[in-house]
Amino acid sequence: MSSIKNYIETNKERLINELIEILKIPSISADSAYKQDILKTADVVKLALEKAGCDLVEICETPGNPIVYGEKIIDPKLPTILVYGHYDVQPADPIELWESAPFEPIIKKTELHPEGAIFARGSADDKGQFYMHVKALEYMTSTNSLPCNIKFMIEGEEEIGSSSLGWFVKRNHDKLKNDIILISDTGMIAKDTPSITTGLRGLSYVEVEVTGANRDLHSGLYGGAVANPINVLCQMIASLHDENNHITIPHFYDKVQELSNEERAEMAKAPFSLDDYKKSLNINDIHGEKGYTTNERNAIRPTLDVNGIWGGYTGEGAKTVIPSKAFAKISMRLVPNQNWEEITELFTKYFESIAPKSVTIKVSAHHGGQAYVTPIDNIGYQAASKAYEITFGKKPIPMRSGGSIPIVALFEDELKSKSILMGFGLDSDAIHSPNEHYGIFNYLKGIETIPYFFQNFVDLQK
């Protein structure tokens, strides 16, 4: 498989330009105004899989956005690897903070990426990463080196909870039957320090609504006499953490899985500079649950964060009103053994209980998912580790991620398969933020590494 480097070098410009073309399509799943772009992207993905060598590719309708399914079965007796990814992207807001148009990809050289990085929404999350697998298949089919069967399942709703994917998976067990699931929707520690994500946090996402009077009120005539929903909401949110940044919801931590001192010591071996971390975020100090390090707080501990808050008048100039309503969106990242539905119920009951009688409360659950862990003695993990070792020249570090991919736990429940998270992104990629980008080095290194996973997985089963 030494020819993979030559293949990438020979086709480098084309491989980059093809990714740029798919990044131009604003496949935003959160906004129905982009529905046609979602459908267009699905068509583009279908064509790419066909050109890469899949013998069967189809766009599968769902109650929501379509799923692109592809397969190349060379021998039913051989192992089957199912590749998962998503073609939908986050909204680009706030647009004014982008240094270039989010859907007009450009390549810029940076201090971290002297070879260049592609700046565009979806470049790292997840178009650039799932497209690595498409191009890895292209290489393996063109060189007749595909060692086993491959299936693709590329969805269009990951950024809004993947509700249609669950519907699809439950109805297509035979179609999706596999020996391992391969996903690139995570990151690694650094360009010279590969890592494999062995755990993901779960998620409970809710929206809260606080209602006071039946209409907006004059703040002079009514101020001090009736509840201001914004004031109340802020007080309620503030009370969700104590002085140690511990979440105050009763029974929230009852099922939290505590890592042993040995496991925490292994995590601490990962290279990490607190000074560089603060500098990269332009913050003076860190903040979080007492008794845990930064890398523990954002990976193995549950959290509660306000993702958005609004109400009242926010236009230009002044409008002296006490608003009738105030709103907030709140996400809770969960760890193994915490059930997202139970946590949502605990949150709802507690939030309602701390509200003063002067307002009414409504809590709406949006979506959620369970946490997930892959043991490092799994054959899939070992195949991935050997692949990184070949292309990076060093053994990858197993790491837990603070992010959530809710469908990973669903895959294990429904398809009885483990998922291997071979991410090539970096923390600095600014996913979900303005100026998202993906290093050309990372993109091409992914294409180089993935075929070795396939060969290693087959070899380890012999």
N, C-alpha and C positions, 0 to 999 in steps of 0.2 A: 504493500500500500504506500510505498515511498513516493509513488507518482502523484499523490494528492497535492503535494506542495507545488509541483510543476503545473498541475492542472489549474490550481488557484491562480498562480502567477500568470499563466497564459490567458486565463479568462477573467482576470481581476477587474478590468474596466467594465465588462459586461455584467459581472456579478453585482457590482456596486450600482450600476445604472438600472438594473432590473428592480432592485430594492427601492431606489429613488422613485421609480414610476408608481409603485404601489403605495408609497408614502404620500403621494400627491392627492390621494383620494381621502376626503374627510369622513371616514367611516365611524362617526360618533354615535354610539348606541344609546346614549342618554337623552338624545334630542331627536324626536320623530321627524323633524325637518330634514334630517340626513338619511332618511330611509332609502332613497334611491342610491345614495352613495354606499350604503351597506350592501345593497343588492349588487351593485357594480363591483365592489371589492370581492364579493363571493365569486362572481364570474371570473375575475382576474386570478384568484387563487385556484379555481378549478382548472383554468388553462395552464397555469404554472405547474400544477401536479401532473397534468397530461404530458406536458413537454419534458418533465423530469423523468418520466418513465412509468408512471402508474398505468396499469392495464384497465382499471376501472376507476372512474371519478364521477361523482354525482353530487348535485346540490340537493340536500335533503330539507324539505320544508318542516317547520316546527310551528308551534303556536306563536312564536316570536320571530327572531331573525334566523335565516337559514344556516345550516351546518354543512360544511364542505367535507365530504368523505372520499377518501381515495385508498387504493390498495394495489400492491403488487405481490402476488402469491407465486413464488417460484417452486415451492414444494410444500404441500400441506403437512408433511412429516417434520419439517424444520420449525424452529421457534418463530414466533411472530412478535414483532415489536410494534406497539401502537404509539404514534406520535400525536401529542395533543398541543394545540396552540390556539390563539384567538386573533382574529383580524379586526375586531372593533377596537376603538381607541377612546381615551378620555376627551372631554371637551377641552378646547385650547385656552379657555378663559384663565386669567385675565390677558386678553390679547395685547394690551398696551405694554406688558412686561416682556414680550418676546422681542429679541433683537433682530429676528428675521421672521418672515411669515411662516406660521406653523405648518402649513400645507404646501409650501414652496421650498422643498428641501435644498439645503446648501451644505457644502463641505467646508469646514473651517479647521485650521490647525490651532491647537491649544497647547498649553504647557504639558498637560497630561497626555494629549494625543498629537504629537508632532507629525504623525503620518496622516492626521485628519480625522474628523468625526462628522457624522451626518446629523445635522440639526433639523428636526422635524417631529411633530407629534406622532407618536407610535413607533419611532425609530428603534427604541430599546424595549418598549412595552406595547405590543409584543411582535410587531411586524418583522423587525430586524431579526428577532430571535427565532420565530417559527420558520422564517424564510431560510435560515441556515440549514434546516432539515430538508427543505425542498431541494436546495442546491447540493447537499450531501448525497441525497438520492440520485440526483442528476449525475454526479461523479460516479457513484457505484454502478448505475445502470450503463453508463457510457463506457466504463472500463470492465464491465462484466464481473464486478467484484462484490455484488450484493450477496452476503452470506446467508440470509434468511428472509423470511417474509416481512413485509412492512405495511402498516395501515396508518392513515392520517385521519384525524378528526379535528378540524379547524372551525371553531365556533365564532359567533358574532355578538355574544352577550356577556362576556366575562366581566366587563367593566360595570355591568348593572346587575350582577348576581347570578348569571348563568341559569336562570330558571328553566329555559327551554332545553338546555343541555341535559338536565336531570330527566326531563320528559323523554328526550331522545334516547338516552342511555338505557333507561328502564325498558324501553320497547325494542332494543336492538342488541341484546346480549350476544346472540350468535354472530351478528355482523362484526361486533367489536371484540370478539374473543381474542385474547392475547396472552403472552407469557410475561410481559413487562410493559409498563407505560413510560414513555420518555417525554419529558417536558423541559423546555427552556423558557422560563418566565420568571427567573430569579437572577441573582448575581453571584459574583465571586469577590474575594477580598481585595485583590489588586491585579493589575495586568501581569505582574510577575509572581503572584501568589494565588494559584487556583484553589478553589474550594467547592465543595458539594453541599448543597442544602439538604440537611437530613430531617429538618422539622419546620413546620409552618404553624403560625398561630391561627386560631379560629376567629370568627367574627360575628358580632351581633350589631346590627345597624338599625337605629331607630330615629324617628322624628317626633319631637314634642311640640305641643301647641298649648299656650297658656292664654286663657280668655278672661278679660275683666268685664268692663261695661259693654253694653250692647252696641256701642258706637265709639268712635274717637271723640275725646272730650277736650275742652279748652283747659289748658294746664293752669291757668290762673283761677278760673271759676271752680275747678274740681280738684286741683292739686292739693294733696294732703288729706283729702276726704275719701278718696276711693283708691283702690289698688292700681298701681301702674304695672301691667303685665311684664314689661321689660325689666323693671327693677326686681320684681318677684322672680322672674326666670333666672336672672343673674345670681340672685341669692341662693336659689335652689341648686344651680349648677355648681356654685362655689362650695356648697356643703357636701358635694359628692366625693371630696377628698379631705383628709385630715391634715394635720400639720406635718406628718411624715409622708405625705403624698400617697397614702394608703386609701383605697377606695372604700367608702363607708357603707355601701349597700350590704345589709345583713345577709350572711351566708354566701357572699360573692366568692370567697376564697375556700369554701368548704371542700371542693374537689380539686383544687389546684395541685398539680403534681410538682413536688419539690425535688430538685436535682440534688444528687449527693455531692459531697465535697470533692470527690474524685472527678465527677463529671464537670463541675464548675472549674476545677483546676485544668482540665483538658481544654475547655472553652477559653481559658485565660492565656493559652499558648498562642492563640491567633495574634498576629502583629497588630498593634493598635496604639496610636498616639493620641492622647486626649487633647494635647495642644493643637495638633493638626485638625482634629475633629471640630474643635471650637472655631478654629480659624476658617475652616471651609464653610461653616455656617454663619460666620460673623457674629458669634455670641460670646459674651463675657464669661459665662459659666453654664454648667449643665444643670439639669433639673429632673428629678424623678424619685421613685420610691426609695426610702431610706434602707440601707443595708445591702444594696445591690450595685454592681458596676454598670457602666453605660451599656456595654454589650449584653449584659444579663437583662437589664431593664427593657431593651428593645427586642428581646428574643424569647426569653423563658419566663417572663412575668406578664400577667394580664394588665391591661391598661384601659382607661376611659378618657376619651377626648371629644371635645366639641369641634365638629367639622365646619359648622356654619351657624350663624345666629343673626336674626333680623327681626324687624318690627318697626312700626312708627314711620316718621318722615326721615328720609335720607337724601332728599334732593338738594338742590342748591339753595342757599339762603336759610331762613328760619321759618319754622312752622310750629308754633307752641301747642302741641297736642299731647294728651295722654292716650296712647294707642289702645285700641280695643283688644288687640292680639299681639303676641310675641311668639317666635318660633326658634327652634334650634334643631340641628342634625347632630347626632351623637353616635360615635362608633366605639365599641368595646372589643379590643383584641384579646383573644382567649388562648389558654394553654391546654395541653392534653388533659383529658378527663372533664373539662368544663363543657357542658352541653349548651350550645348557643340558644336553643329554645328555652331552656331553664333559666339561663342568664337574662334573656329578654323579659321573661315573666318576673324575675326578681327585681329587675330594674323598674318595670312598670309599676309593680306594687309599691316599691319604696318611693318612687318619684311622686306617685299619687298621694302617698301618706305624708310627705313633707310639705305639701302645698297648703298655704293658708286658705281659710274658708272664703276669702274675698275673691278667689279666682277659681276657674274650673280647668281641669287638665285633660288633655288627650294625648295618648302615646300610640304612635303607629309604627309597627315593625316593618321595615323594608325588606331586608334579607339577612342571611347569615350562613355560617358553615362551621364545621368542626375543625379542631386542630389535627395535625398529622405528623407522624414520626416514621422514618424509615431506618431500620437498624443497619449498622455499617457492615454486618456480616452477611447481608443480603447479596445474592449473586449479581444483581443489577448494580448495586453500589460498587462492588468490586470491579465490574466491567468498566464503569465510569472512571473509577480511580486509576485504573491502568491506562485508560485512554488519555486522561490528563497528563499522566506521568510521561507518556510517550511524546506528546506534543509540547508540553511546557518544561519537561526535564526535571520535574519535581512532583512529589506526591501531594495531592490536594488535601486540604484541611476540612474535616467535617464540621459544618456550621448549622446552627438553627437560625431561621429567618424570622423577623418580626412581622413580615407580611402574611397575607392570607390568600390561598387559592382554594376556596371552599369545595370545588368539585373534586379535589384530590381524595378527600375522605369518601366522597360519593363513589368514586371509581373503585375503591377498595371494597365498599359495601356491595355494590352492584356487580362489578366484574371480577371481584376476588383477586385483584392484581395490585402489586406494589407499584408506586410511581418513583422514578428517579429524576431528580431535579438538577439537570445540568445547565445552569445559568451562566451566561457570559457577560452580563451587564455589570456595571459598577455603581456604587452609591452616588457617585457624582453625575450620573446620567440624567438627573432631574426628571425622572418619570413622574407623571401626574402634575408637573410644574411647568412654568414657562421655560423655553429654551431646552426642552428635552433633546438629548442627543445620544448617539451610539458610535463608539469608536470603530473605525475601519479595521483596526487590528483585532478587536474583539469579534467583529462580524466574520472576518476571514478565518480567525483562529477557531471559531465554532464550526465552520464548514470543514476545517481540517481535522478536528477532534472527533466529530460525530461518527464518521465511518469506523474509527477504531473501537468505539463502543459496540457497534454491531458485531464486529469480528470477535472482540473479547467476549461478548455475551454468548456467542455460539461456542467459542473454544472452551469456556468455563463449564459448559454443560456436557462436555464429552467425558 
